Amino acid sequence: MSAIHPRSFPARGATRESIFDAMQTLRAHDVKWRDGRVFSLVFHAGAETREIAQRAYDLFFAENGLNPTAFPSLRKFETDVVAMVASLLGGDGAIVGNMTSGGTESILVAVKAARDYFRKLHPEIKTPEMIAPVTAHPAFDKAAHYFDVKLVKTPVTADFRADPEATRAALTPNTILLVGSAPQYAHGVVDPLRELARIAREKNILMHVDACVGGMMLPFVRQLGYAIPDFDFAVPGVTSLSVDLHKYGYAAKGASVILYRPRALRRAMMYATTEWPGGIYASPTMLGTRPGGAIAAAWAVLNYLGADGYLHIANVVMKTVELLRAGIAQIDDVKILGNPDMSVMALASDTLDIYQVGDELTARGWHLDRQQFPPSLHLTVNYAHAQSAEQFLYALQDAVNAAKKMSARKLMDNVLVNVANRAARVLPAAWVSELTQRASTALGGGAGGGGRSAALYGMIGTLPNRGDLHELVLDLVEGFTTPQ
Ligand SMILES: Cc1ncc(COP(=O)(O)O)c(C=O)c1O
C-alpha cells in the first residue's frame, strides 16, 4: 500500500510519482472490467473507442457547459448530440432535449418537468401522482422523493413486463405521468409501451419511456432482424424519453440525453432566477457546472462510431448473448428469467441458492450484481464480453457444481438442527451443543458462505421489518464515504 493516506488536508504537495503509484495500488482491488469479467457498471467497446472518448474528454477537460455563450463549441456538441439521438429514436424534428450527467439526472428532470408542466396546466392538482411498474429504476423513487410527486407502483405480469390493466386500475384524477422502460434493468424486458402510451393519450396525461439502457442498442438490434417492440417516439403518446450515452453509447461517464415532445415540456424542466446579485442565472437541467469533457466525448464517440459502428457492436453483443443463453440452457439448475429483449438478463435457479452461485463466481473472479424478488444474478452483456463469454460459461458450470455441494451441506445442517432440537428434550444442553459441533465438523462444516452475499441476503430475508433494512443500508452508504 502506498505511503499516501490523507486523514487531514495535506500540508505539502506530494510528488507525481507517489500520487500515481498510490492510485495504481488502490485500483488493484477494483473489479477487472477490461477482460469482460464484470457484468455491470462499465461499458467497453474496445481500446480505440475508449481512446477517442478520452482524447475528446481531455481536450475539453476544463470547459464548462454552464454558459453556452462562453463555449459555442460545447453548445454545438450538445445540440448535435441531441439531434443525432432524437433522429435515431423516432424523432421527426419536433423533438427537443438536453444532455445530462446520466440516467438518474435525465429521469429526475423528466419528473420535475412533468410536475411543473401539469402545475401550470392543472393547478387544481395539488398532489400529483405518477404510475410506474415495480421494475422501474429507483431513479423514479428518488424523483418522487425529491419533487414530492407520489409514486404509485404496479405489479408486473409473469414475464416481468408492466401490466397495462394494473396501470389503468391505479389511475386517479391526480395522475400526471405514466412510466415504462425499454428495457427495464432487472430482467431486460421492454414494457408494453404502446398500451401504456394509449392509456396516457386517453387520459391526456404524460408518458415517459426510460430507454437509458436500450436507447442506443434497440434500434440497431432491430436492424439486425430481432423482433423489438416499439419503444420510442414512433409510439404516439410518448412525451419524454431518457437515453444514456455512457451505457450502450460507449461514451465517457457523465453523458445522457433527455428528449421531450412537446417543446413546452422541456421548458418546464428548465430553471431561471433573475433576482440574484451575481446576475441572471439559468440552467436547463439539474447541474450548475456541466463538465465539458463528458459532452465533448459523447459527440466524438457518436461521430466516430456512426450507425455502422453501433450496428457492428450490436451484432457482436447479440451473438455473445445468443452464446450465453444457449450455454446457460445447457447448465442444469440455472435459467434465465423471462425472455429478455436484448442483452440484459437475470440468472436464477429453482433448485439452488443463486446467491451461493454468485459467491462462487465472485471467488472465481467474476462480478455479477445480486437481485431480489425473485433472487437472481444480473448480467448486462456488452462488447467487452465477446472475449470472455465462453470462459464465463465454464466458470458458471463450476460455480453451480460448488453451490450444489454447498446446498447438500445446508440440508445436512438442517437435519442436524432438527436432531439437536429433539435431543435437547432428553439430553443436557452442554451435551447437545458438543454433539452438534462434532457432527458438523465431521461433515466438513464451518466452510459455508460466511461473510458472503448468500449469507447477507439470507440475513435480510429474516429481518422482520424492511424499515430496519432501509436504515441499515443508509448506515452502509454513510460508512462508505466516511474515513475509517
Ligand atoms: C433502466 C435504467 N434507467 C436508469 C438508470 C440510471 O442510470 P445512471 O446510473 O446513469 O444514473 C439505469 C442504470 O442502470 C437503468 O438501468
The ligand as a Tripos MOL2 file, in Angstrom:
@<TRIPOS>MOLECULE
LIG
   16    16     1     0     0
SMALL
NO_CHARGES

@<TRIPOS>ATOM
      1 C1        -33.2100    1.2890  -16.8680 C.3       1 LIG1
      2 C2        -32.3120    2.2640  -16.1630 C.ar      1 LIG1
      3 N1        -32.7090    3.5270  -16.0110 N.ar      1 LIG1
      4 C3        -31.9360    4.4460  -15.3910 C.ar      1 LIG1
      5 C4        -30.6940    4.1140  -14.8860 C.ar      1 LIG1
      6 C5        -29.8900    5.1480  -14.1520 C.3       1 LIG1
      7 O1        -28.7280    5.4670  -14.8460 O.3       1 LIG1
      8 P1        -27.4470    6.1400  -14.1390 P.3       1 LIG1
      9 O2        -26.8490    5.0860  -13.2900 O.co2     1 LIG1
     10 O3        -26.6170    6.5500  -15.3060 O.co2     1 LIG1
     11 O4        -27.9000    7.3010  -13.3500 O.co2     1 LIG1
     12 C6        -30.2430    2.7980  -15.0400 C.ar      1 LIG1
     13 C7        -28.9270    2.4050  -14.5240 C.2       1 LIG1
     14 O5        -28.5330    1.2660  -14.5830 O.2       1 LIG1
     15 C8        -31.0650    1.8560  -15.6880 C.ar      1 LIG1
     16 O6        -30.6860    0.5750  -15.8240 O.3       1 LIG1
@<TRIPOS>BOND
     1     1     2 1
     2     2     3 ar
     3     2    15 ar
     4     3     4 ar
     5     4     5 ar
     6     5     6 1
     7     5    12 ar
     8     6     7 1
     9     7     8 1
    10     8     9 2
    11     8    10 1
    12     8    11 1
    13    12    13 1
    14    12    15 ar
    15    13    14 2
    16    15    16 1
@<TRIPOS>SUBSTRUCTURE
     1 LIG1         1 GROUP 0 **** ****
